[in-house]
Amino acid sequence: MAEILRYDAGRESIGLGSYDVETLQILQKAVDGYFTAIRIRDGGFIVLNEDADLRMLPLNPLATALAGTTIRGNVVVLSREEGVEHL
C-alpha cells in the first residue's frame, strides 16, 4: 500500500484509485499539486511536487534519506509494482 511521508515526519497509508483519473487526483492532493516521480534504490518510486523547490516547500528529512537527494514537501512512496501499475 502506498504511503504518504509528510515533511513533519508524519506517515499515512493511502489506497490508490482503481482508475487513472482517481489515482491522479489522489497523488496530486497528497503532494499539493502537479507531481513527478523519481526511482529509489529498492526499485520503488517517490512521487513529489514538481514545483517543490520553486515553492520553497519544507525539507522532508525522511524522503531525503530514502532518495539520497534533497526532497521538499509531502511525498508518496510507491512500491515497484504500484509504480508500474499507477504511474
C-alpha positions in Angstrom: 0.0 0.0 0.0 1.2 3.5 -0.9 2.4 5.7 2.0 2.5 9.5 2.4 5.7 10.7 4.1 5.0 14.2 5.4 7.7 16.8 5.8 6.9 16.9 9.6 7.8 13.1 9.8 4.1 12.1 9.8 3.2 9.0 7.9 -0.1 7.8 6.5 -1.1 4.8 4.3 -3.3 5.5 1.4 -5.1 3.5 -1.2 -4.7 4.4 -4.8 -7.6 4.7 -7.2 -9.0 1.9 -9.4 -8.8 4.1 -12.5 -6.2 6.6 -13.8 -8.1 9.9 -13.1 -8.8 8.8 -9.5 -5.2 7.9 -8.9 -4.1 11.2 -10.4 -6.3 13.2 -8.1 -5.2 11.2 -5.0 -1.5 11.8 -5.8 -2.0 15.5 -6.6 -3.8 16.0 -3.4 -1.1 14.2 -1.4 1.7 16.3 -2.8 -0.3 19.5 -3.1 -0.1 20.0 -6.9 1.3 18.6 -10.1 3.8 15.8 -9.5 6.8 14.0 -10.8 8.2 10.6 -9.8 11.8 9.5 -9.1 13.0 5.9 -8.7 14.6 4.9 -5.4 17.2 2.2 -4.6 14.8 -0.6 -3.9 13.1 -0.2 -7.2 10.1 1.8 -5.8 9.2 5.3 -6.5 8.8 8.6 -4.7 6.1 10.9 -6.0 6.8 14.5 -5.2 5.5 18.0 -6.1 7.3 19.1 -9.3 7.5 22.7 -8.1 8.6 21.9 -4.5 11.9 23.8 -4.9 10.3 26.8 -6.6 7.6 27.0 -3.9 10.3 26.5 -1.2 8.3 23.7 0.4 9.8 22.5 3.8 12.6 19.9 3.7 11.4 16.4 4.0 14.1 14.5 6.0 12.6 11.0 5.7 12.1 11.3 1.9 15.6 12.9 1.6 17.2 9.9 3.4 15.2 7.5 1.3 16.0 9.1 -2.0 19.6 10.1 -1.3 18.9 13.6 -2.6 17.1 16.7 -1.2 13.3 16.3 -1.2 10.9 19.0 -0.2 7.2 18.8 0.8 5.0 15.8 1.3 5.6 12.8 -0.9 4.1 9.4 -1.7 6.2 6.3 -1.6 5.1 3.6 -4.0 6.5 0.0 -4.4 7.8 -1.0 -7.7 4.6 -2.8 -8.5 2.4 0.2 -7.6 4.6 2.5 -9.7 4.4 0.2 -12.7 0.6 0.0 -12.3 -0.2 3.6 -11.5 2.5 5.9 -13.0 
